[in-house]
Amino acid sequence: MDLVSLQLGTEHLWSWLVRLLSKDPEWLNAKMKFFLTEMELSSGDKAQDATEGVILQLRRLHAHGQATWQAFIHCVCMELEVPLDLEVPLLSTWGHGDGFPSQLEAGEESQPTSQLHHGLKRPYQSCGSSPRPKQCKKQQLELARRYLQLLKTSAQRRYGSRIPGPGQPLAFHQAYIPPILQWSRTTAPFNTQEGATLGDPKAEDGTDVSIRDLFNTRADKGPRVTVLLGKAGMGKTTLAHRLCQRWADGQLDRFQALFLFEFRQLNLITHLLTLPQLLFDLYLSPEAGPDSVFQYLEENANGVLLIFDGLDQALHPHSSREREGPEEPSPALALFSGLCRGTLLPGCWVLTTSRPGKLPDCLPTEAATVHMWGFDRPRVEEYMVRFFTDQLCQEAALAELRKSRHLQSMCAVPALCQVTCLCLHRLLPRSCPGQSAALLPTVTQNYVQMVSTLGPRGYPPPESLLDLSEVALRGLETGKVIFSIGDIRPSTMAFGAALSLLTSFCVCTGPGHQGTGYAFAHLSLQEFFAALYLMVNPKVDKNALAGHVTLNSRWVLRTKAKPGLLDHLPSFLAGLASHACRPFLSHVARRDETWVSARQAVVMQALRKLAPRRLTGPKVVAFCHCVGETQEPELASLVAQSLPCHLSFHNFPLTFADLAALTNILGHRNAPIHLDFEGCPLEPHCPEALAGCKQVENLSFKSRKCGDAFAEALSRSLPTMGSLKKLGLAGSKITARGISHLVQALHLCPQLEEVSFQDNQLKDWAVLNIVEVLPCLPRLQKLDLSRNNVSVSTLLCLTKVAVACPTVRTLQVREAELIFLLSPPAETAAELQGAPDLQGNAGQRKEAESRSLTLRLQQCQLRVHDVQELIAQLQEGPCLDEVDLSGNQLDDEGCRLMAEAASQLHITRSLDLSDNRLSVDGVPCVLRAVSTCQTLAELHISVLYKTVVFTFAPEQEQLKEIRKGLTHCGLQAKHLEQLCRALRGSCHLGHLDLSGNALGDEGAAQLAQLLPGLGPLQSLDLSENSLSLDAVFMLTPCFSTLQWLLHLDISSESQHVVLRGDRTGRDRLAGGSLPEFPAGAQFLAFRQPRVPRSLCLRQCQLEPLSLTHLCETLEKCPGPLEVKLSCEVLSDQSLETLLHHLPQLPQLSLLQLSETRLSPKSPLLLADLFSLCPRIQKVDLRSLYHMTLHFRSSKEQEGECCGAPSLGLGPSSSRFTGCGLSQEHVEPLCWLLSKCEDLNQLDLSANMLGDDGLRCLLECLPQLPISGSLDLSHNNISLESALGLVKTLPSCPRIREASVNLGSEQSFWIHFSRREEARKTLRLSQCSFGLEHVPRLATNLNQALQLTALTLTQCCLGLEQLTLLLSLLRWPVGLFSLRVEEPWVGKAGVLTLLEVCTQASGNVTEISISEIQQQLCLQLEFPRQENPEAMALRLAHCDLGTHHNLLVWQLMETCARLRQLSLSQVNLCNTSSLLLQSLLEALSELKTFRLTSSHVSSEGLAHLTSGLSHCHHLEGLDLSNNQFGEEDAEVLLGVLEGMCRLKRLDLSHLPLSSSALAMLTQRLSHMTLLQSLRLSRNGICDVSCYQLFEALRAASSLQELGLSHNQIRDIGAQHLAAVLPGLPELRKIDLSGNGIGPDGGVRLAESLALCKHLEELMLGYNVLGNITALELAQRLPQHLRVLHLPSSGLSQEGAHFLSQALDGCPYVEEINLAENSLAREVPHFHQGLPLLRQIDLVSCEIDNHAAKPLAASLALCPALEEILLSWNLLGDEAAAELAQVLPQMSRLKRMDLEKNQITACGAWLLVEGLAQGSGIQVIRLWNNPISPDMAQCLQSQEPRLDFAFFDKQPQPLGVVDGPPRDPSN
């Protein structure tokens, strides 16, 4: 085709296009506004006629650019009726950029390149580029006036158009309904009464009051900034433009100028701006004089309003530096910050809109905050009425709305309400009633319906939808919400414009640079299309799709790196994943539904993974929206069950739609849930969304933004929530009107258990209105009305309600606190409502009579007349549990009235009148008022501390004593007479506390005269009364005049003065001996039959004159008497004075000086006391700081004089530890002590004696009358002292035992007897003997002829030294035992140790070697004698050529008379065994051979067997616990052949096969002299034991039989039972751990009864049961000493039988019943067991109930040394019982109470028990509920308490650790 033809064709299209558009000028005008800016529309020439106007408009479209022209052509073809034959040429010619019409090209030359609005500056004239010129004021005002008019004209032109879009109803642009606006708490306007300022939904345009209130804040000075917060779709942008329209219409006349900026447009500006450039270049430029105009705006800033829309979309620059001054260019956000802070245009008004979230820091703290909510139901209905002009459509739409809750939820969001109306506009004509709403179940499907509704024929083309979706997603990912014409394809642009999916507006990117920007109609619409693209585009893989299913808890500050525009994308993805959207997705994706369902499954799976996570409140709401969009019941159920039982929402806004989404999910939940909303801005009508939610159990709201409208909405929902038990509405702005609605609703909620209306600023009427609902809530337990405004008169009305209402248990009022606590009756709410008969009324009356009321009215400003009214109310009410009126203004009269009424009010616990201005003169009046009250238990009054508390006891309890405390009342001596008169009428007065007053010595003297008139007291406290030491002399005679007085405790420094009777455990705890003990145990007190009187005088100056006066005063006091003194320093003269008066005090039993420094001479003064005062029993002086003297009573002394000493009395003892005694003190001290007739113990440890002092003491030792022990430990002694001790032994015949340890322990003990000892024992440890010391040691030992045993432990005694010592030891005659414990002994080997024995100078009669214990024991006999048989054997081995033969020869000579050879824990080599073989063959006198726990080879075993076969005189053979196999065992058993004299045989742990057991049986049949047989752990079973037991018949002399831990069951036990009658001498039998059952146990019990000499019976760890216990109890052996039945299956019944049988047995020493279920049936004795030493009841489930009989039984066993009660259930009560009997158990050494339930109280009771004189060494308390700090405190008080996991290491046998610790110290 030639050029002419093409041009003709184009001209034809052009002409047709002009004709077509001339027919529809409105459509063309709308498109012009869509594609061109206002500036471009207003510029250019005016047309003469319509056709010319169309041509001019087309030229402007073309001049805008190729992309705009192409998009316009697509719009023509898509929206107008274009014939097909013309549509194709249009699109092919101009729709793809192939050509332009010549007419347009010709006209372009006349158009400027950049057409600006009239009056706008050109770029080179930009504001701020030149200095401001000087102009006259008049000219400036004219320029400003013209600019202000230009602003208003521009706004009128912009908002004056009302042209609807194609296909839209006329009311589309008319249907504006103002949303709900709610002020924040701190920025409410002056004229606002409610928390929410609601725009009148029925008002016409121009009468919107809420818009006017936006600028009525309290900010009169400074920046006036208002922040409008609202979630997406609430209409923030619409409201901003509405304000501009109202201003243009003249309704906001307070503002002269208004500027509107959108941050989404400001984000496009990349360069810096000044404020004039922002106002004039980017908004509207003045015609002239911009500087003058700006100056005018500055001067009249209070009339300037700047609106910034979309603060949440503002991009925050990375640099936080702000530029100051209007002339300094800054980013747009910095200019906004300057305007808000007042640095720019000070005094102007700033309004900004934003989504809730993190607001930028540029906003001032005083900015007003307004929350913008959506529509409530009236607003939604009003919107629909305005939207639908047709009456029938209106009614149909309203009918759909009222029937559908989800439709109401969606329409609460204005944007969604508009979309819903669009959909209903198309659906209603085509659907049946009720079906339209069903097609709009979710937001996503709403958008799907909208897209299909806007399309002309159902779903729009998929290509267009995909292209638009791609644009949406690309924009969201890059943070782009404004697009240019080049960002969108023309066809896509035409598609978006045709369906009104895209909007256009003028965009200014800089001064003089304007263009057209395009955006989606709403941001959520862009998110919907982005989600659609993700779902249908195959290029998006499944991982990327699932990655977009995330939850955002809040939006953050936007930066270029964080756009933050994807809030609703996951929700739309979830909505598109529903089944209902599958056809739509299939259409758009052009794939089958299988492919679509796979994509949907990815989203569903991602949502399922989120279900179990613990989400924050905002994420929970977002997740509920997502799940609701899916319409999947299974997923909703999964999410609902995964929610926590307590769901909290804090400090983020919640709308009706949010709560509706949450309620929808909760509907699928089975378990109840608690909802807590704290600090959340809440939409006023949002509680309506909770209607019908049966899952909510607790519901709590706490927000100042909740007002009457919120309460009214909540009242409509409450009756429908049937499971609601707890309701809270706190911190709101609710008034009486809202309360009235809630009260009406509460009547319909009988299931409520707790209601809270605290902190709501309620007035009296509202509070009383609420209280009236109490009788209607039968299950209510708590009503909280705290922090409201309640007057005193109303308070008394509330007390009247509390008295009258039968369910009220407590009324608690304290300042702002006001709480009702109720106790519902036994009947349920349904019974109470449905059975108002007489029987029900009787039940209620009974309930009312039995109830008690607690009344606390603290700090309520009550006065005397109020108390009178209150008393009248209470006298008609129920019993009172507690009455607290503290902190009021009752004065003396009011307190007296309440005290008088106390006895009539039936108060069962306490009456508190503290802080009521009670004076000193009013105290006696109060005392007299309560003197006749029979239930008063305690009274405490303190005028200084404003305390007045009465404590009462229940009437049914018998009062034993009353406590009355009058502390810090300013009482003086002049008040005492009146006070005592008031107290005389008091009944049962027990404790009187007068501490903290001002009585002085005069008062003390007067009180001493008045005390007898008060009757018997338990205690009198006179502390802090300015008493001197003279008061002591005045009070001491009270011991004679007051029978109840037992203790007088005085401390001068701390002003502590207490007179008391017997001090109990509770008093001890209360006195502060130990901190923080739990109180309340009634068993804490136990008493001894006779408690001595005591005088405790601490921290006093004790001069000789004072001491003389004190002693003279004490002479008249009855006894026994204990005197405890303490002072800083006591002089020798004072001490002598005190000691001099002791003989004149015959009643004195104890004198103690504690924390008193004494002189070094004091030990000598005390030592002389034995001669001065014969009654002295014990002298104890420690560190010259603590002194204790114990005295015998006069009766005891008289008894001794008569030759009949009392039982339990011992000789005297002295302890002088840590007193600095040195050598110079030894002689005088010994001389003084020698005057004592009988000195049992002398303790001189921890002094400075040294070797010289010790030598001097040892020289004086024969003159000292010591009969017990002497302790010289820790005296800096050396080896010389140890050798000196050995040398001293011959000169002290009464020495029984001595031990010296020179290690770190430094112990030195000598034990004596009352008569000469024929056998002495010496133990030396860690003495470091060198080779040079051995001869000296041997010399001293040879002189100590009575020494029979010597133990040398770790004394560095090597092989050479030991050999030398053995060779030098020579006694004339007798036996001498030597034990050496050295590390080298365990390594030397048997051969070397036997070689050492050859050096002994005497006959070796016993050898014992233990390598593990590193021990060698020898017994030597002197003088050495030859054995003829051994000599003959020695001659037979006369070949001395080898070392072996020589050693054998030497051993034969030395060990010829060897009677015992013991090898334990040795590794016997072949050489040693060969030597033993030779030695054994020569030992004709060997009686006992032991080889235990050792390792011997088979060859060595053969040598031993050969040697033992020659020992026919053996009487004892022990081969137990060795590592032999079965073959070795058979070899070893061959030794028994011919051993007919054997008496003791132990083969335990020897593996016995059948053949070995047969061999043993055969050998046993010949051992007629056998007395002891031990076969433990030998694998003997029922089958093999028969022949064995039959062989025992030959051993008629058998005394011990050990068969423990074998496999003998009932059959074997029966075999044994048949044999036992033939063993008449049997004394011990052990069958533990054999699995014997009841049958075998009964047979054994029957047979054992025939063993008349049986002493030890061990049957533990069998399943014997109670039947065996019964049989044993009936046949208990007469001489039984030991009974072991641990873990024997015994219960209470079996234990009962045994305890009855054992009671009174005279020989029983041990009882073990551990690990049996005894519970309360512990051994209960009436006669006792006189010789019982140990009882084991570990893990027997013993609790406190069994404690008393157990303790009583233990007290009947005086010989007890060990009690094991660990791993039981014993508590403090049991500890009290045990502590009570401890003093009676003089021989008890150990008590194990591990793993029980004893607390610190119980432990302290044990301390008290120990203090009574028990000789126990340790009480184990590990793993009891006692804190480490408390355990340490207790242990410091009493070291014998052991809380460690490991037991204290036991002392070696025979080593005495000294005398028992004095419990009084």
Salt bridges, closest charged atoms under 4 A:
GLU38 OE2 - ARG157 NE 3.26
GLU40 OE1 - HIS64 NE2 3.58
GLU79 OE2 - LYS31 NZ 2.88
GLU108 OE2 - HIS62 ND1 2.40
GLU142 OE2 - ARG145 NH2 2.52
GLU194 OE2 - ARG737 NH2 3.80
ASP205 OD1 - ARG242 NH2 2.85
ASP205 OD1 - ARG386 NH1 3.83
GLU262 OE2 - HIS241 NE2 3.34
GLU262 OE1 - ARG264 NE 2.76
GLU287 OE1 - ARG146 NH2 2.50
GLU299 OE1 - LYS137 NZ 3.18
ASP312 OD2 - ARG355 NE 2.69
ASP376 OD2 - ARG379 NH1 3.32
GLU381 OE2 - ARG377 NE 3.49
GLU381 OE2 - ARG402 NE 3.29
GLU382 OE2 - ARG386 NE 3.28
GLU463 OE2 - ARG590 NH1 3.08
ASP467 OD2 - ARG489 NH1 3.06
ASP487 OD2 - LYS480 NZ 2.71
GLU527 OE1 - HIS568 ND1 3.24
ASP567 OD2 - ARG355 NH1 2.39
GLU632 OE2 - HIS579 NE2 2.83
ASP658 OD2 - LYS231 NZ 2.28
ASP658 OD1 - HIS625 NE2 2.70
GLU678 OE1 - HIS650 ND1 3.69
GLU683 OE2 - HIS685 ND1 3.38
GLU688 OE2 - ARG716 NH2 2.16
GLU697 OE1 - HIS674 NE2 3.08
GLU697 OE2 - LYS725 NZ 3.48
ASP708 OD2 - ARG737 NE 3.79
GLU712 OE2 - ARG716 NH1 3.57
GLU754 OE2 - LYS726 NZ 3.77
ASP759 OD1 - ARG704 NH2 2.87
GLU847 OE2 - ARG809 NH2 2.96
ASP866 OD1 - HIS865 NE2 3.25
ASP881 OD2 - ARG909 NH1 3.49
GLU882 OE1 - ARG856 NH2 3.03
ASP891 OD1 - ARG917 NE 2.89
GLU893 OE2 - ARG896 NH2 2.48
GLU900 OE2 - ARG896 NH1 2.43
GLU955 OE2 - HIS906 ND1 3.23
GLU961 OE2 - HIS991 NE2 2.68
GLU977 OE2 - ARG981 NH1 3.60
GLU1024 OE1 - HIS968 NE2 3.53
ASP1049 OD2 - HIS1056 NE2 3.84
ASP1049 OD1 - ARG1098 NH2 2.92
ASP1062 OD2 - ARG1087 NE 3.40
ASP1067 OD1 - ARG963 NH2 3.88
GLU1136 OE2 - LYS1161 NZ 3.67
ASP1180 OD2 - ARG1215 NH1 3.50
GLU1200 OE2 - ARG1192 NE 3.51
ASP1238 OD2 - ARG1314 NH1 2.65
ASP1243 OD2 - ARG1215 NE 3.63
ASP1252 OD1 - ARG1255 NH1 3.02
GLU1280 OE1 - ARG1336 NH2 2.93
GLU1297 OE1 - ARG1296 NH1 3.78
GLU1297 OE2 - ARG1323 NH1 2.53
GLU1332 OE2 - HIS1333 ND1 3.65
GLU1421 OE1 - ARG1457 NE 3.54
GLU1421 OE1 - ARG1459 NH2 3.93
GLU1426 OE1 - ARG1434 NH2 3.14
GLU1453 OE2 - ARG1424 NH1 3.50
GLU1485 OE2 - ARG1457 NH1 3.57
GLU1485 OE1 - ARG1459 NH1 3.77
ASP1518 OD2 - ARG1490 NE 3.37
GLU1537 OE1 - ARG1563 NE 3.10
ASP1546 OD2 - ARG1574 NH1 3.83
GLU1590 OE1 - ARG1593 NE 2.78
GLU1600 OE2 - ARG1574 NE 2.85
GLU1600 OE2 - LYS1628 NZ 3.82
GLU1625 OE1 - ARG1627 NH1 3.42
GLU1646 OE1 - ARG1643 NH1 3.41
GLU1655 OE1 - ARG1681 NE 3.01
GLU1656 OE1 - LYS1628 NZ 3.70
GLU1656 OE2 - ARG1681 NH2 2.80
GLU1671 OE2 - ARG1675 NE 2.34
GLU1709 OE1 - ARG1681 NH1 3.33
GLU1709 OE1 - ARG1733 NE 3.39
GLU1710 OE1 - HIS1684 NE2 3.08
GLU1710 OE2 - ARG1733 NH2 3.59
GLU1721 OE2 - HIS1696 ND1 3.18
ASP1743 OD2 - HIS1745 ND1 3.56
GLU1762 OE2 - ARG1790 NE 3.20
ASP1792 OD2 - ARG1790 NH2 3.47
GLU1794 OE2 - ARG1820 NH2 2.10
GLU1808 OE2 - ARG1068 NH1 3.83
GLU1838 OE2 - ARG1840 NE 2.96
GLU1838 OE1 - ARG1861 NH1 3.66
ASP1842 OD2 - ARG1820 NH1 2.87
ASP1847 OD2 - ARG1790 NH1 2.21
ASP1847 OD1 - ARG1820 NE 3.79
ASP1862 OD2 - LYS1178 NZ 3.57
ASP1862 OD2 - HIS1190 NE2 2.75
